[in-house]
Amino acid sequence: MLPTISTLDELVGLVEQGDADLYVRWSLGPHTDLDGDGRATSRDALTGIELPGVSANSLRVEPWWGDRPLRLWVARRLYDYRHLRDLRGPGVRAWILRGRECSRGPDNEPLVQDIHPVAWVDDAALHECERLVAEQHSPEWGPLDRRG
């Protein structure tokens, strides 16, 4: 059973440990994404083609971010794809994994293999992310949702 990250600060603490191989994924979870051999695949929504790993988003902080707040970096990484919960249906949640990027998907997203589940992300932490992003008052910012 996976532990649950309840707050944004808990997730920031995990990222602060310097693990460059942490990713966030929105799905039904590792029990669905991983086969019995630990192999992971996903499908391109447009063409249906099987991809060589699961699509996920890195939590690694890029050097250009500098000394800006880590909380904001982590918050926007979760905020960007929160619409996937509604798009993909009941039971879809954010979860954190360690893995190895094996390729890039059709949206240039990392495709990840050698997955080790770390934790679920609780809705309370997601609400903190939404509030922090909203506090930036950017009229040009929103989730990466194609349905709009």
MIDRENSE-834517 format. One line per field, with one value per residue: residue number from 1; residue in three letters; x, y, z of N, C-alpha, C, O, CB in turn. Coordinates in nm, 2 decimals, decimal comma. Glycine has a CB too. Example, Ala and Ser with C-alpha at 12.3 -4.5 7.8 and 13.67 -1.06 7.14 Angstrom:
<atoms>
nr <- (1; 2)
rest <- (ALA; SER)
n_u <- (1,32; 1,28)
n_v <- (-0,57; -0,22)
n_w <- (0,78; 0,71)
ca_u <- (1,23; 1,37)
ca_v <- (-0,45; -0,11)
ca_w <- (0,78; 0,71)
c_u <- (1,32; 1,29)
c_v <- (-0,33; 0,00)
c_w <- (0,78; 0,79)
o_u <- (1,42; 1,34)
o_v <- (-0,33; 0,11)
o_w <- (0,85; 0,80)
cb_u <- (1,13; 1,41)
cb_v <- (-0,45; -0,06)
cb_w <- (0,90; 0,57)
</atoms>
This chain:
<atoms>
nr <- (1; 2; 3; 4; 5; 6; 7; 8; 9; 10; 11; 12; 13; 14; 15; 16; 17; 18; 19; 20; 21; 22; 23; 24; 25; 26; 27; 28; 29; 30; 31; 32; 33; 34; 35; 36; 37; 38; 39; 40; 41; 42; 43; 44; 45; 46; 47; 48; 49; 50; 51; 52; 53; 54; 55; 56; 57; 58; 59; 60; 61; 62; 63; 64; 65; 66; 67; 68; 69; 70; 71; 72; 73; 74; 75; 76; 77; 78; 79; 80; 81; 82; 83; 84; 85; 86; 87; 88; 89; 90; 91; 92; 93; 94; 95; 96; 97; 98; 99; 100; 101; 102; 103; 104; 105; 106; 107; 108; 109; 110; 111; 112; 113; 114; 115; 116; 117; 118; 119; 120; 121; 122; 123; 124; 125; 126; 127; 128; 129; 130; 131; 132; 133; 134; 135; 136; 137; 138; 139; 140; 141; 142; 143; 144; 145; 146; 147; 148)
rest <- (MET; LEU; PRO; THR; ILE; SER; THR; LEU; ASP; GLU; LEU; VAL; GLY; LEU; VAL; GLU; GLN; GLY; ASP; ALA; ASP; LEU; TYR; VAL; ARG; TRP; SER; LEU; GLY; PRO; HIS; THR; ASP; LEU; ASP; GLY; ASP; GLY; ARG; ALA; THR; SER; ARG; ASP; ALA; LEU; THR; GLY; ILE; GLU; LEU; PRO; GLY; VAL; SER; ALA; ASN; SER; LEU; ARG; VAL; GLU; PRO; TRP; TRP; GLY; ASP; ARG; PRO; LEU; ARG; LEU; TRP; VAL; ALA; ARG; ARG; LEU; TYR; ASP; TYR; ARG; HIS; LEU; ARG; ASP; LEU; ARG; GLY; PRO; GLY; VAL; ARG; ALA; TRP; ILE; LEU; ARG; GLY; ARG; GLU; CYS; SER; ARG; GLY; PRO; ASP; ASN; GLU; PRO; LEU; VAL; GLN; ASP; ILE; HIS; PRO; VAL; ALA; TRP; VAL; ASP; ASP; ALA; ALA; LEU; HIS; GLU; CYS; GLU; ARG; LEU; VAL; ALA; GLU; GLN; HIS; SER; PRO; GLU; TRP; GLY; PRO; LEU; ASP; ARG; ARG; GLY)
n_u <- (0,08; 0,06; 0,20; 0,05; 0,09; 0,01; 0,03; 0,15; 0,39; 0,50; 0,55; 0,73; 0,94; 1,02; 1,11; 1,32; 1,51; 1,67; 1,63; 1,66; 1,50; 1,23; 0,88; 0,55; 0,24; -0,07; -0,32; -0,50; -0,33; -0,04; -0,10; -0,26; -0,11; 0,14; 0,26; 0,28; 0,55; 0,67; 0,69; 0,60; 0,35; 0,19; -0,08; -0,10; -0,33; -0,45; -0,38; -0,37; -0,15; 0,08; 0,30; 0,65; 0,67; 0,53; 0,35; 0,46; 0,53; 0,82; 0,95; 1,19; 1,39; 1,47; 1,79; 1,76; 1,56; 1,67; 1,69; 1,43; 1,11; 1,08; 0,84; 0,66; 0,75; 0,70; 0,42; 0,32; 0,39; 0,22; -0,02; -0,04; -0,14; -0,38; -0,63; -0,65; -0,75; -1,03; -1,07; -0,99; -1,15; -1,34; -1,16; -0,91; -0,60; -0,34; -0,01; 0,32; 0,63; 0,94; 1,16; 1,30; 1,36; 1,28; 1,22; 1,05; 0,72; 0,43; 0,35; 0,58; 0,63; 0,79; 0,85; 0,84; 1,02; 1,11; 0,98; 0,92; 0,68; 0,61; 0,43; 0,08; -0,09; -0,26; -0,59; -0,60; -0,34; -0,33; -0,51; -0,38; -0,18; -0,32; -0,42; -0,18; -0,08; -0,29; -0,25; -0,05; -0,15; -0,15; -0,26; -0,22; -0,18; -0,27; -0,41; -0,27; -0,47; -0,63; -0,90; -1,02)
n_v <- (-0,12; 0,22; 0,51; 0,83; 1,15; 1,44; 1,71; 2,01; 2,09; 1,85; 1,71; 1,89; 1,86; 1,60; 1,64; 1,82; 1,65; 1,60; 1,40; 1,33; 1,17; 1,18; 1,18; 1,29; 1,14; 1,11; 0,89; 0,57; 0,44; 0,26; -0,01; -0,05; 0,06; -0,08; -0,39; -0,74; -0,79; -0,55; -0,38; -0,09; 0,08; 0,31; 0,47; 0,66; 0,91; 1,02; 0,85; 0,59; 0,43; 0,22; 0,33; 0,34; 0,36; 0,50; 0,81; 1,09; 1,36; 1,54; 1,61; 1,73; 2,01; 2,26; 2,41; 2,69; 2,79; 2,89; 3,06; 3,08; 3,01; 2,68; 2,56; 2,68; 2,59; 2,31; 2,31; 2,41; 2,21; 2,00; 2,13; 2,18; 1,96; 1,88; 1,86; 1,61; 1,43; 1,46; 1,43; 1,17; 1,01; 0,84; 0,76; 0,83; 0,96; 1,17; 1,06; 0,99; 0,89; 0,71; 0,68; 0,60; 0,80; 0,70; 0,77; 1,02; 1,14; 1,20; 1,46; 1,57; 1,49; 1,33; 0,98; 0,71; 0,44; 0,15; 0,18; 0,28; 0,30; 0,58; 0,75; 0,84; 1,14; 1,35; 1,51; 1,74; 1,84; 1,90; 2,10; 2,30; 2,35; 2,46; 2,69; 2,83; 2,87; 3,03; 3,26; 3,39; 3,55; 3,55; 3,64; 3,49; 3,23; 2,89; 2,55; 2,29; 2,21; 2,07; 2,08; 2,32)
n_w <- (0,00; -0,09; 0,07; 0,15; 0,04; 0,21; 0,22; 0,05; 0,14; 0,23; -0,01; -0,13; 0,05; -0,02; -0,28; -0,23; -0,13; -0,35; -0,55; -0,87; -1,03; -0,98; -1,05; -1,15; -1,20; -1,35; -1,31; -1,28; -1,11; -0,99; -0,98; -1,20; -1,41; -1,43; -1,54; -1,46; -1,46; -1,40; -1,61; -1,79; -1,97; -2,18; -2,37; -2,67; -2,69; -2,92; -3,14; -3,05; -3,04; -2,87; -2,63; -2,53; -2,25; -1,95; -1,96; -1,78; -1,56; -1,49; -1,17; -1,12; -1,05; -1,26; -1,36; -1,44; -1,28; -1,06; -0,75; -0,69; -0,53; -0,42; -0,35; -0,53; -0,77; -0,75; -0,70; -0,95; -1,12; -1,05; -1,08; -1,36; -1,50; -1,38; -1,48; -1,59; -1,42; -1,43; -1,70; -1,76; -1,60; -1,33; -1,03; -1,11; -1,01; -0,88; -0,85; -0,72; -0,85; -0,88; -1,15; -1,47; -1,74; -2,07; -2,32; -2,53; -2,54; -2,77; -2,71; -2,63; -2,37; -2,09; -2,11; -1,91; -1,76; -1,56; -1,30; -0,97; -0,74; -0,52; -0,37; -0,32; -0,40; -0,20; -0,21; -0,06; -0,07; -0,34; -0,36; -0,22; -0,40; -0,62; -0,49; -0,45; -0,71; -0,81; -0,65; -0,77; -0,96; -1,25; -1,56; -1,79; -1,73; -1,69; -1,66; -1,86; -2,07; -2,33; -2,40; -2,38)
ca_u <- (0,00; 0,13; 0,16; -0,02; 0,14; -0,11; 0,05; 0,24; 0,53; 0,56; 0,60; 0,85; 1,05; 1,06; 1,19; 1,44; 1,61; 1,75; 1,61; 1,63; 1,42; 1,09; 0,78; 0,41; 0,16; -0,22; -0,38; -0,56; -0,23; 0,06; -0,16; -0,31; 0,00; 0,25; 0,23; 0,34; 0,70; 0,71; 0,69; 0,50; 0,33; 0,06; -0,12; -0,12; -0,48; -0,49; -0,36; -0,39; -0,03; 0,14; 0,42; 0,74; 0,67; 0,42; 0,37; 0,47; 0,60; 0,93; 0,95; 1,33; 1,40; 1,57; 1,88; 1,72; 1,47; 1,75; 1,65; 1,28; 1,05; 1,06; 0,70; 0,59; 0,79; 0,63; 0,28; 0,28; 0,41; 0,10; -0,13; -0,04; -0,21; -0,48; -0,75; -0,65; -0,84; -1,17; -1,07; -0,97; -1,26; -1,34; -1,05; -0,78; -0,54; -0,20; 0,08; 0,46; 0,70; 1,08; 1,17; 1,40; 1,31; 1,33; 1,18; 0,96; 0,59; 0,39; 0,34; 0,72; 0,64; 0,88; 0,80; 0,92; 1,02; 1,18; 0,90; 0,90; 0,58; 0,65; 0,32; -0,03; -0,10; -0,39; -0,66; -0,56; -0,21; -0,36; -0,58; -0,27; -0,11; -0,41; -0,42; -0,05; -0,07; -0,38; -0,20; 0,05; -0,23; -0,11; -0,37; -0,18; -0,15; -0,38; -0,37; -0,24; -0,59; -0,66; -1,04; -1,06)
ca_v <- (0,00; 0,34; 0,62; 0,94; 1,29; 1,51; 1,86; 2,05; 2,09; 1,71; 1,69; 1,98; 1,79; 1,49; 1,70; 1,88; 1,55; 1,60; 1,29; 1,38; 1,08; 1,18; 1,22; 1,29; 1,08; 1,11; 0,76; 0,49; 0,41; 0,17; -0,14; -0,05; 0,10; -0,17; -0,53; -0,83; -0,78; -0,42; -0,30; 0,01; 0,14; 0,39; 0,48; 0,79; 0,93; 1,05; 0,74; 0,46; 0,36; 0,19; 0,40; 0,26; 0,39; 0,58; 0,95; 1,15; 1,49; 1,54; 1,71; 1,78; 2,15; 2,30; 2,51; 2,82; 2,83; 2,97; 3,06; 3,10; 2,92; 2,54; 2,53; 2,72; 2,49; 2,18; 2,34; 2,43; 2,08; 1,93; 2,21; 2,18; 1,85; 1,84; 1,83; 1,47; 1,36; 1,47; 1,38; 1,02; 0,94; 0,81; 0,69; 0,88; 1,04; 1,20; 0,98; 1,02; 0,77; 0,72; 0,61; 0,63; 0,84; 0,61; 0,84; 1,13; 1,11; 1,29; 1,59; 1,59; 1,46; 1,22; 0,85; 0,66; 0,30; 0,12; 0,26; 0,25; 0,39; 0,64; 0,79; 0,91; 1,28; 1,38; 1,63; 1,86; 1,90; 1,96; 2,23; 2,40; 2,39; 2,55; 2,83; 2,90; 2,92; 3,14; 3,37; 3,45; 3,65; 3,56; 3,63; 3,40; 3,10; 2,80; 2,42; 2,25; 2,14; 2,09; 2,08; 2,46)
ca_w <- (0,00; -0,10; 0,16; 0,09; 0,07; 0,25; 0,21; -0,05; 0,21; 0,23; -0,14; -0,14; 0,12; -0,10; -0,39; -0,17; -0,11; -0,46; -0,63; -1,00; -1,10; -0,93; -1,15; -1,11; -1,30; -1,33; -1,36; -1,17; -1,01; -1,03; -1,00; -1,34; -1,51; -1,43; -1,56; -1,36; -1,47; -1,37; -1,73; -1,79; -2,10; -2,19; -2,52; -2,72; -2,69; -3,05; -3,24; -2,98; -3,04; -2,74; -2,60; -2,46; -2,11; -1,91; -1,96; -1,65; -1,56; -1,39; -1,06; -1,11; -1,06; -1,37; -1,31; -1,47; -1,18; -0,97; -0,61; -0,68; -0,43; -0,46; -0,34; -0,65; -0,88; -0,73; -0,72; -1,09; -1,18; -1,03; -1,14; -1,50; -1,56; -1,29; -1,56; -1,64; -1,33; -1,49; -1,84; -1,76; -1,54; -1,19; -0,98; -1,15; -0,90; -0,89; -0,77; -0,73; -0,88; -0,93; -1,27; -1,57; -1,87; -2,17; -2,45; -2,52; -2,60; -2,88; -2,66; -2,57; -2,23; -2,06; -2,10; -1,80; -1,73; -1,43; -1,21; -0,83; -0,68; -0,40; -0,28; -0,37; -0,36; -0,14; -0,27; 0,02; -0,13; -0,47; -0,34; -0,19; -0,53; -0,69; -0,43; -0,46; -0,84; -0,82; -0,58; -0,86; -1,04; -1,39; -1,65; -1,90; -1,68; -1,67; -1,69; -2,00; -2,10; -2,47; -2,42; -2,37)
c_u <- (0,09; 0,10; 0,10; 0,05; 0,02; -0,09; 0,15; 0,38; 0,59; 0,62; 0,73; 0,96; 1,10; 1,15; 1,32; 1,55; 1,70; 1,74; 1,57; 1,53; 1,27; 1,00; 0,64; 0,34; 0,02; -0,28; -0,45; -0,46; -0,14; 0,00; -0,22; -0,20; 0,11; 0,20; 0,30; 0,49; 0,75; 0,73; 0,58; 0,48; 0,20; 0,04; -0,13; -0,27; -0,53; -0,49; -0,38; -0,26; 0,03; 0,28; 0,51; 0,76; 0,55; 0,45; 0,36; 0,54; 0,71; 0,91; 1,09; 1,32; 1,51; 1,66; 1,84; 1,62; 1,54; 1,70; 1,51; 1,23; 1,03; 0,91; 0,62; 0,62; 0,70; 0,48; 0,24; 0,30; 0,28; -0,02; -0,15; -0,13; -0,33; -0,61; -0,76; -0,74; -0,98; -1,17; -1,07; -1,07; -1,24; -1,21; -0,91; -0,73; -0,39; -0,12; 0,23; 0,53; 0,85; 1,09; 1,29; 1,33; 1,37; 1,30; 1,10; 0,83; 0,55; 0,37; 0,48; 0,73; 0,73; 0,80; 0,89; 0,90; 1,09; 1,11; 0,90; 0,80; 0,63; 0,53; 0,20; -0,02; -0,24; -0,45; -0,62; -0,43; -0,24; -0,43; -0,48; -0,20; -0,20; -0,41; -0,29; -0,03; -0,17; -0,33; -0,09; -0,02; -0,18; -0,22; -0,34; -0,16; -0,28; -0,33; -0,35; -0,35; -0,63; -0,81; -1,09; -1,09)
c_v <- (0,12; 0,44; 0,73; 1,07; 1,38; 1,66; 1,89; 2,05; 1,95; 1,68; 1,77; 1,91; 1,67; 1,54; 1,76; 1,78; 1,53; 1,48; 1,34; 1,29; 1,07; 1,24; 1,22; 1,23; 1,08; 0,98; 0,69; 0,44; 0,30; 0,03; -0,15; -0,02; 0,00; -0,31; -0,61; -0,83; -0,64; -0,33; -0,21; 0,06; 0,23; 0,41; 0,63; 0,81; 0,95; 0,93; 0,60; 0,38; 0,34; 0,26; 0,32; 0,28; 0,47; 0,73; 1,00; 1,28; 1,49; 1,65; 1,77; 1,93; 2,19; 2,41; 2,66; 2,88; 2,91; 2,95; 3,09; 2,99; 2,78; 2,50; 2,57; 2,63; 2,37; 2,20; 2,35; 2,30; 1,99; 2,00; 2,19; 2,07; 1,80; 1,81; 1,69; 1,39; 1,35; 1,41; 1,23; 0,94; 0,91; 0,73; 0,74; 0,98; 1,07; 1,11; 1,01; 0,88; 0,80; 0,63; 0,66; 0,68; 0,76; 0,67; 0,96; 1,10; 1,21; 1,43; 1,64; 1,57; 1,34; 1,09; 0,78; 0,51; 0,28; 0,19; 0,20; 0,35; 0,45; 0,67; 0,84; 1,05; 1,31; 1,50; 1,75; 1,93; 1,96; 2,09; 2,34; 2,44; 2,48; 2,69; 2,90; 2,95; 3,04; 3,27; 3,45; 3,56; 3,67; 3,54; 3,53; 3,26; 3,01; 2,65; 2,39; 2,16; 2,17; 2,11; 2,22; 2,52)
c_w <- (0,00; 0,01; 0,08; 0,13; 0,09; 0,23; 0,10; 0,02; 0,21; 0,10; -0,17; -0,07; 0,05; -0,22; -0,34; -0,14; -0,24; -0,56; -0,77; -1,08; -1,04; -1,04; -1,09; -1,23; -1,25; -1,39; -1,25; -1,07; -1,06; -1,05; -1,14; -1,44; -1,53; -1,45; -1,45; -1,35; -1,44; -1,49; -1,73; -1,93; -2,09; -2,34; -2,55; -2,74; -2,84; -3,15; -3,18; -2,98; -2,90; -2,73; -2,52; -2,31; -2,07; -1,91; -1,82; -1,66; -1,45; -1,29; -1,04; -1,14; -1,16; -1,32; -1,33; -1,37; -1,07; -0,82; -0,59; -0,58; -0,49; -0,45; -0,47; -0,77; -0,87; -0,75; -0,87; -1,16; -1,16; -1,09; -1,29; -1,56; -1,47; -1,36; -1,60; -1,54; -1,38; -1,62; -1,85; -1,68; -1,39; -1,15; -1,02; -1,05; -0,94; -0,80; -0,81; -0,76; -0,90; -1,05; -1,36; -1,70; -1,98; -2,31; -2,42; -2,59; -2,71; -2,83; -2,59; -2,42; -2,21; -2,06; -2,01; -1,78; -1,59; -1,31; -1,07; -0,77; -0,55; -0,31; -0,37; -0,33; -0,32; -0,21; -0,19; -0,04; -0,26; -0,46; -0,30; -0,31; -0,61; -0,63; -0,45; -0,61; -0,86; -0,75; -0,66; -0,95; -1,18; -1,48; -1,77; -1,85; -1,66; -1,69; -1,83; -2,05; -2,24; -2,50; -2,43; -2,50)
o_u <- (0,18; -0,02; 0,10; 0,07; -0,06; -0,19; 0,24; 0,48; 0,71; 0,73; 0,82; 1,08; 1,22; 1,26; 1,42; 1,67; 1,80; 1,83; 1,45; 1,49; 1,21; 1,03; 0,62; 0,36; -0,01; -0,28; -0,47; -0,50; -0,16; 0,05; -0,24; -0,20; 0,17; 0,10; 0,37; 0,55; 0,87; 0,77; 0,47; 0,58; 0,12; 0,12; -0,18; -0,34; -0,64; -0,58; -0,40; -0,26; 0,02; 0,36; 0,47; 0,84; 0,46; 0,56; 0,28; 0,59; 0,68; 0,86; 1,11; 1,26; 1,62; 1,62; 1,87; 1,60; 1,47; 1,67; 1,47; 1,29; 0,96; 0,86; 0,53; 0,53; 0,64; 0,41; 0,14; 0,23; 0,25; -0,11; -0,26; -0,20; -0,37; -0,70; -0,87; -0,79; -1,05; -1,27; -1,13; -1,07; -1,13; -1,17; -0,81; -0,80; -0,33; -0,15; 0,25; 0,50; 0,88; 1,02; 1,36; 1,25; 1,49; 1,36; 1,08; 0,83; 0,63; 0,37; 0,48; 0,82; 0,75; 0,68; 1,02; 0,79; 1,13; 1,18; 0,88; 0,84; 0,69; 0,52; 0,22; 0,05; -0,33; -0,38; -0,62; -0,42; -0,18; -0,40; -0,49; -0,17; -0,14; -0,41; -0,29; 0,01; -0,13; -0,36; -0,06; 0,05; -0,17; -0,28; -0,44; -0,12; -0,38; -0,21; -0,40; -0,33; -0,66; -0,85; -1,20; -1,13)
o_v <- (0,14; 0,45; 0,73; 1,09; 1,40; 1,73; 1,80; 2,02; 1,93; 1,62; 1,72; 1,91; 1,65; 1,48; 1,75; 1,81; 1,46; 1,46; 1,39; 1,33; 0,97; 1,34; 1,15; 1,26; 1,07; 0,97; 0,75; 0,39; 0,24; -0,05; -0,27; -0,08; 0,00; -0,36; -0,56; -0,86; -0,62; -0,22; -0,24; 0,09; 0,21; 0,36; 0,71; 0,72; 0,92; 0,91; 0,51; 0,27; 0,43; 0,25; 0,23; 0,22; 0,49; 0,77; 0,96; 1,31; 1,46; 1,75; 1,86; 1,98; 2,14; 2,50; 2,74; 3,00; 2,99; 2,84; 3,13; 2,89; 2,76; 2,43; 2,50; 2,60; 2,32; 2,12; 2,29; 2,27; 1,92; 1,94; 2,19; 2,10; 1,68; 1,73; 1,64; 1,29; 1,25; 1,34; 1,17; 0,82; 0,94; 0,64; 0,69; 1,07; 1,01; 1,09; 1,04; 0,78; 0,92; 0,53; 0,75; 0,60; 0,75; 0,63; 1,00; 1,03; 1,30; 1,52; 1,74; 1,61; 1,26; 1,09; 0,78; 0,45; 0,37; 0,26; 0,08; 0,46; 0,38; 0,63; 0,89; 1,09; 1,29; 1,60; 1,86; 2,05; 2,06; 2,18; 2,46; 2,56; 2,58; 2,79; 3,02; 3,06; 3,14; 3,38; 3,56; 3,64; 3,78; 3,43; 3,49; 3,18; 3,07; 2,64; 2,46; 2,04; 2,29; 2,16; 2,24; 2,63)
o_w <- (0,08; 0,05; -0,04; 0,25; 0,00; 0,22; 0,06; -0,05; 0,20; 0,09; -0,23; -0,12; 0,05; -0,25; -0,41; -0,14; -0,23; -0,64; -0,79; -1,19; -1,06; -1,11; -0,99; -1,34; -1,14; -1,51; -1,14; -0,97; -1,17; -1,13; -1,18; -1,55; -1,63; -1,39; -1,37; -1,25; -1,45; -1,48; -1,69; -2,00; -1,99; -2,43; -2,47; -2,81; -2,87; -3,22; -3,26; -2,93; -2,81; -2,82; -2,44; -2,24; -2,16; -1,88; -1,74; -1,77; -1,33; -1,31; -0,95; -1,23; -1,15; -1,24; -1,25; -1,36; -1,01; -0,78; -0,48; -0,56; -0,59; -0,53; -0,51; -0,85; -0,97; -0,81; -0,91; -1,26; -1,25; -1,14; -1,34; -1,66; -1,48; -1,31; -1,64; -1,59; -1,38; -1,66; -1,93; -1,69; -1,33; -1,22; -0,96; -1,00; -1,03; -0,68; -0,92; -0,69; -0,94; -1,06; -1,32; -1,76; -2,00; -2,41; -2,30; -2,70; -2,73; -2,92; -2,52; -2,36; -2,29; -2,01; -2,03; -1,80; -1,53; -1,23; -1,05; -0,75; -0,47; -0,20; -0,48; -0,23; -0,40; -0,25; -0,25; -0,04; -0,30; -0,54; -0,34; -0,33; -0,66; -0,70; -0,48; -0,63; -0,93; -0,80; -0,63; -1,01; -1,23; -1,48; -1,84; -1,94; -1,61; -1,74; -1,92; -2,08; -2,28; -2,60; -2,49; -2,51)
cb_u <- (-0,10; 0,11; 0,29; -0,17; 0,24; -0,14; 0,09; 0,21; 0,51; 0,45; 0,49; 0,82; 0,99; 0,94; 1,10; 1,41; 1,55; 1,89; 1,51; 1,75; 1,48; 1,08; 0,79; 0,36; 0,20; -0,29; -0,27; -0,64; -0,29; 0,17; -0,27; -0,42; 0,06; 0,33; 0,26; 0,29; 0,75; 0,84; 0,69; 0,53; 0,31; 0,08; -0,25; -0,04; -0,52; -0,40; -0,22; -0,49; 0,08; 0,16; 0,39; 0,87; 0,80; 0,37; 0,27; 0,54; 0,50; 1,06; 0,91; 1,42; 1,43; 1,49; 2,01; 1,66; 1,40; 1,74; 1,74; 1,21; 0,92; 1,14; 0,64; 0,62; 0,94; 0,65; 0,24; 0,37; 0,53; 0,07; -0,11; 0,10; -0,12; -0,51; -0,75; -0,51; -0,84; -1,22; -0,95; -0,83; -1,28; -1,46; -1,06; -0,79; -0,54; -0,17; 0,05; 0,52; 0,65; 1,18; 1,05; 1,50; 1,34; 1,26; 1,11; 1,02; 0,48; 0,27; 0,23; 0,76; 0,50; 0,95; 0,78; 0,88; 1,09; 1,33; 0,76; 1,04; 0,45; 0,73; 0,36; -0,17; -0,05; -0,39; -0,81; -0,55; -0,11; -0,45; -0,69; -0,17; -0,09; -0,55; -0,44; 0,07; -0,11; -0,52; -0,13; 0,12; -0,23; 0,00; -0,41; -0,06; -0,07; -0,50; -0,47; -0,10; -0,71; -0,62; -1,11; -0,97)
cb_v <- (0,00; 0,40; 0,66; 0,95; 1,34; 1,49; 1,92; 2,19; 2,15; 1,61; 1,72; 2,12; 1,74; 1,41; 1,81; 1,95; 1,42; 1,61; 1,19; 1,40; 0,94; 1,27; 1,13; 1,43; 0,93; 1,24; 0,67; 0,37; 0,36; 0,16; -0,16; 0,06; 0,23; -0,16; -0,58; -0,97; -0,83; -0,42; -0,40; 0,13; 0,03; 0,53; 0,40; 0,82; 1,04; 1,16; 0,75; 0,38; 0,43; 0,04; 0,54; 0,27; 0,47; 0,54; 1,02; 1,05; 1,60; 1,57; 1,65; 1,71; 2,22; 2,35; 2,49; 2,83; 2,70; 3,11; 3,15; 3,10; 2,98; 2,45; 2,61; 2,87; 2,46; 2,13; 2,47; 2,54; 2,01; 1,91; 2,36; 2,16; 1,73; 1,95; 1,92; 1,42; 1,42; 1,61; 1,44; 0,99; 0,82; 0,74; 0,55; 0,96; 0,97; 1,35; 0,83; 1,09; 0,69; 0,67; 0,61; 0,51; 1,00; 0,48; 0,73; 1,26; 1,11; 1,23; 1,61; 1,73; 1,43; 1,24; 0,78; 0,73; 0,22; 0,15; 0,27; 0,25; 0,32; 0,77; 0,90; 0,85; 1,38; 1,39; 1,60; 1,83; 1,78; 1,86; 2,22; 2,33; 2,26; 2,49; 2,81; 2,80; 2,81; 3,10; 3,33; 3,35; 3,78; 3,46; 3,76; 3,45; 3,11; 2,83; 2,32; 2,18; 2,17; 1,98; 2,01; 2,55)
cb_w <- (0,12; -0,24; 0,24; 0,12; -0,05; 0,39; 0,34; -0,10; 0,35; 0,27; -0,25; -0,09; 0,26; -0,16; -0,47; -0,04; -0,08; -0,42; -0,57; -1,08; -1,09; -0,80; -1,28; -1,06; -1,33; -1,38; -1,42; -1,24; -0,88; -0,93; -0,89; -1,35; -1,46; -1,30; -1,70; -1,38; -1,61; -1,29; -1,85; -1,69; -2,21; -2,12; -2,55; -2,86; -2,60; -3,11; -3,30; -3,05; -3,13; -2,72; -2,53; -2,52; -2,06; -1,76; -2,05; -1,55; -1,54; -1,47; -0,93; -1,22; -0,93; -1,49; -1,38; -1,61; -1,12; -1,00; -0,53; -0,81; -0,38; -0,37; -0,22; -0,69; -0,87; -0,59; -0,65; -1,16; -1,13; -0,88; -1,10; -1,56; -1,58; -1,19; -1,68; -1,64; -1,19; -1,49; -1,92; -1,72; -1,61; -1,15; -1,02; -1,29; -0,77; -0,86; -0,77; -0,61; -1,00; -0,81; -1,34; -1,60; -1,89; -2,17; -2,54; -2,57; -2,49; -2,93; -2,55; -2,60; -2,17; -1,92; -2,24; -1,66; -1,84; -1,43; -1,26; -0,76; -0,66; -0,43; -0,18; -0,33; -0,48; 0,01; -0,26; 0,17; -0,14; -0,55; -0,23; -0,09; -0,62; -0,69; -0,28; -0,43; -0,94; -0,75; -0,45; -0,95; -0,97; -1,41; -1,71; -1,97; -1,55; -1,76; -1,63; -2,01; -2,00; -2,55; -2,31; -2,31)
</atoms>
